[in-house]
């Protein structure tokens, strides 16, 4: 599935590679373990992607089939700060959406938080709509659920 971009390659990833990039995304608070990924993904239809250049991992995106069989949940993703603004997040998202569409998924969704306006903007630019706001903690921690029909 590796797809080349002029500046990087998108390919399928192992849980260990997801964890490696995850640990380098400052917006993700708290330390996670490999089981954070392996437990969530076991016995699910999922896609795990990384962007890499010259063997260096730049970003990742991982999602899986929701409880509704025709819905794909884009669970986690991020780009290391020093590699942002190069189209990596867009390429990862495009690859994920294409993969999901080719497998018959009708919609894709993700959750973010009010404290990440760049992620909300990213979703809106990619054609997602805000479909729900879940109050949890302070207003900055409210979950924003965004969905896109495929």
N, C-alpha and C positions, 0 to 999 in steps of 0.2 A: 504494500500500500504506500510505500514511500513516494512522496511527491516533492519534486524539486522546485524551489523558488530561486530566483537569482542569488539570493543572499543566504539561504538556509534550506534545510530539508525537513519535511514533516514525515514522521514515521510512527508506527505503533511502538508503544513503550511497555516496559515491565513495571510492576509495582515499585520495585527498588528505584527505578529512574524517576517515577512520579514523586516519591518521597524525597529524593535528592533535590529536585527542583523546589518542591514544597518548602523545604527547610531554608530556601534562599529567597522566599517571598516575604518581605517584612510585614505585609498586611495580615498575614496568617499568624494569629497569636497562639502561643502555647506550642509545646513540642508534641509531635505525633510520632507514632511508630509505624513500622511496615504493616502491622496488623490493621492499622487504621484503613489502609487501602485494601489489603487482601480480604479482610472480613466483609467489607462493604461490597466487594465485587464478586465474591464467590457465589456460584450458582446463579449468576445473572448474565444476560446478554449485555455486553459492555464494549466500549471503545476507549482505549487509553492511547493518547498521542503525545509526542514530544516534538519540539522544534530543535534542531541542532545544526551547528556549523563547525566544521573541522573537528568533530568529536566532542564539542562542548555543548551541553544542554542549555537552551536559552529560555524555554517555557514549556508548559504542558496544558493539556485539557483532557478531562476524563468524564464520562457519563455512562448511563446505563438505562435499560428499559424500566419504565415505571410500572407500578402495579396495573395500570391501564395498559394493555398490550400495544396499543398504537401510539403511545406517548413515550418520548425519550427525555430523560432528566439529565441536563448538563450539570453535573455535580460540582466539580472543582476545576480550577484552572488558574493560571497566572503566568506572567512573564517576569523574569528577573529585571529589577529596575534599570540596570545598565544597558538592557537590550530593548527597552520600550520605545515606542514611536517608530518602529521599523516594519509595521504590518504583521508582526508575528501573531498577535492575538487574533486578528482578522483571518489570517491563514489557518490557524488552528480551528477557529469557529467554522469557517467555510468547509474545511475537511470533515469536521464532525457532522455538520448539517447535511452534506452530500452523502456521507456514509449512512446516516439515519434515514434519509429520504429513499435511498436505493434499497433499503431493507423494509420499506413499507410503513415507516413511522409517519403519522399524520401531523404531529405537533411536537414541539420541543420547548422545554421551559427550564428556567434556572431561578435560584433565589440569591439575592444579595442583601445588603443592609444599607440603610439610609446614609451611613458614614462613608459609603463608597460611591459618591456621585459620578465618578468616571466610569464605573461599571454600569450604572443605570443609563448613562449617556451612550455607552457602547452598545447596550441592548437596544435602545431606541433607534440608533443609527443602523442596526442590523435588522430592523423590522419587528422587533419584539414590542409587545404592549404590556403595560402594568395591569395585571389582573387581580392582584390582591396585596394588601398590606397587613402584615401580622404584627400586632403590638406585642413586643417582648422587651422588657427592660426599659431603658431610657429611649427617647425618640431616635437617637443615633443608632440604636440597635434594632429598631423595627425592621422586620424582614420585608423585602420588596420582591414579590413573585412576578416574573416576567415570562410571557408565553408568545410563541410564534407558530402560526399555522404553516405547514409545509406545502 
